[in-house]
Amino acid sequence: MDEIKKELGSYLQDKRLLKEKEDDLEELITKATKVTKELNDMPQGTPEIQDRMAELASQIVDMKKEKYEQIINMYKTKKKIEDKIDILEQPYKNILYFKYIKGLNLTEVANKIGYNYKWTCELHGHALAKYKQLDKNGWNWNKKFDIIIIDRKTKQFCGEKLEIVSLYFYGIYKRGGIYG
């Protein structure tokens, strides 16, 4: 069960880490703003000043890029977990959603779903077992699909390729036609 709790908890852990990194980024931006204000009072053009400003700007850009990548990975993880939770029947679905997506403790989950705490704890155990069973039943949650972006006017490949974990759509473009 530990690996299931680890998988379910990974989204919330990623979310907390992202918040810490956002705080670090905000601190760096504040530092860069302070340095900029100080430099405005000094003679411009010295190589040391320009190098320091370039270094701070580069750090900010790198941190924003890393944050963007982490957000994408975090939402892929969330989507994977939500897709699996959605397969379950109630009340297991609500218990796992409120606990592992919304981050509520079991007391709060019990209040949300209208059960007492002890019964909610027991149902939580059953929900974890059912969640684990989804993988044993052969669900392939890691299957990846390539989506190719085609320009509507020219019908030419745009050079972009997206990798997604699950698909909800009306149709797929496959060699000469749309299939739905």
C-alpha positions in Angstrom: 0.0 0.0 0.0 2.9 2.3 0.6 3.7 2.6 -3.2 0.0 3.5 -3.8 0.1 6.2 -1.1 3.3 7.5 -2.6 1.8 7.6 -6.1 -1.3 9.4 -4.8 0.6 11.8 -2.6 3.1 12.7 -5.4 0.8 15.4 -6.7 0.5 17.2 -3.4 4.3 16.9 -2.8 4.9 18.4 -6.2 2.5 21.2 -5.5 4.3 22.0 -2.2 7.7 22.0 -3.8 6.4 24.3 -6.6 5.2 26.7 -3.9 8.7 26.8 -2.3 10.3 27.4 -5.7 7.8 30.2 -6.4 8.9 31.8 -3.1 12.6 31.4 -4.2 11.8 33.0 -7.6 10.0 35.9 -5.9 13.0 36.4 -3.6 15.4 36.5 -6.6 13.2 39.0 -8.4 13.1 41.2 -5.3 16.8 41.0 -5.1 17.2 41.9 -8.7 14.8 44.9 -8.3 16.8 46.1 -5.3 20.1 45.9 -7.3 18.5 47.7 -10.2 17.4 50.6 -8.0 20.9 50.8 -6.4 22.5 50.7 -9.9 20.3 53.5 -11.2 22.1 55.9 -8.7 25.6 54.7 -9.9 27.4 55.4 -13.2 26.2 53.0 -15.8 28.4 50.9 -18.0 30.9 49.3 -15.7 31.5 45.7 -16.7 30.9 44.4 -13.1 27.5 46.0 -13.0 26.5 44.7 -16.4 27.7 41.2 -15.5 25.8 41.1 -12.3 22.6 42.3 -13.9 23.0 39.7 -16.7 23.6 37.0 -14.2 20.5 37.9 -12.2 18.4 38.1 -15.4 19.7 34.7 -16.5 18.8 33.1 -13.1 15.3 34.5 -13.3 14.7 33.2 -16.8 16.1 29.7 -15.8 13.9 29.6 -12.7 10.8 30.6 -14.6 11.6 27.9 -17.3 12.1 25.3 -14.5 8.9 26.3 -12.8 7.0 26.0 -16.1 8.3 22.5 -16.7 7.4 21.5 -13.1 3.9 22.8 -13.5 3.5 20.7 -16.7 4.8 17.6 -14.9 2.7 18.3 -11.8 -0.5 18.5 -13.9 0.4 15.3 -15.8 0.7 13.6 -12.5 -2.6 15.0 -11.3 -4.4 14.0 -14.5 -3.1 10.5 -14.2 -4.2 10.2 -10.6 -7.6 11.8 -11.4 -8.2 9.5 -14.3 -7.6 6.4 -12.1 -9.7 7.8 -9.3 -12.6 8.5 -11.7 -12.8 4.8 -12.5 -13.7 4.0 -8.9 -17.3 4.0 -7.6 -18.5 6.3 -4.8 -17.6 6.9 -1.9 -14.1 5.7 -2.8 -13.8 8.2 -5.5 -14.6 11.1 -3.2 -12.4 9.9 -0.4 -9.3 9.6 -2.6 -10.0 12.8 -4.5 -10.5 14.9 -1.3 -7.5 13.3 0.4 -4.9 13.2 -2.4 -6.0 15.9 -4.8 -7.5 18.5 -2.5 -5.1 17.6 0.4 -7.7 17.2 3.1 -7.0 15.0 6.2 -9.4 12.1 6.9 -11.3 14.1 9.5 -12.1 16.8 6.9 -12.9 14.1 4.3 -15.3 12.5 6.7 -17.1 15.8 7.2 -17.2 16.5 3.4 -18.7 13.1 2.6 -21.0 12.9 5.6 -19.5 9.8 7.3 -18.0 9.4 10.7 -14.2 9.4 11.0 -13.8 5.7 11.8 -15.9 4.6 8.9 -14.1 7.0 6.6 -10.7 5.5 7.7 -12.0 2.0 6.9 -13.4 3.1 3.5 -10.0 4.9 2.8 -8.3 1.5 3.2 -10.8 -0.1 0.8 -10.3 2.8 -1.6 -6.6 2.3 -1.6 -7.0 -1.4 -2.3 -9.4 -0.7 -5.2 -7.0 1.9 -6.6 -4.1 -0.6 -6.4 -6.3 -3.2 -8.1 -6.7 -0.9 -11.2 -3.0 -1.5 -12.1 -3.4 -5.2 -11.5 -6.3 -5.3 -13.9 -4.1 -4.3 -16.8 -4.9 -0.6 -17.1 -2.1 1.0 -19.1 -1.9 4.5 -17.6 1.5 5.1 -19.0 0.6 4.6 -22.6 1.7 7.7 -24.6 0.2 9.0 -27.8 1.8 11.4 -30.3 -0.3 14.2 -31.5 1.0 15.9 -34.6 0.0 19.4 -35.3 -1.1 20.1 -38.9 -1.8 23.5 -40.4 -5.4 23.6 -41.5 -4.8 25.7 -44.6 -1.6 24.1 -46.0 -2.2 20.6 -44.5 1.5 20.7 -43.6 3.2 19.4 -40.5 3.9 22.4 -38.2 7.0 20.9 -36.6 5.4 20.4 -33.2 4.7 17.1 -31.5 2.9 16.8 -28.2 3.1 13.9 -25.9 0.0 13.3 -23.7 -0.9 10.7 -21.2 -4.7 10.4 -21.7 -7.0 11.5 -24.5 -10.5 12.9 -24.4 -11.5 14.1 -27.8 -14.0 13.7 -30.6 -11.7 12.3 -33.2 -8.2 11.4 -34.2 -6.5 12.4 -37.5 -5.0 9.2 -38.9 -3.5 8.8 -42.4 -6.1 10.3 -44.6 -9.1 10.8 -42.3 -10.6 11.6 -39.0 -11.7 8.8 -36.8 -13.9 9.2 -33.8 
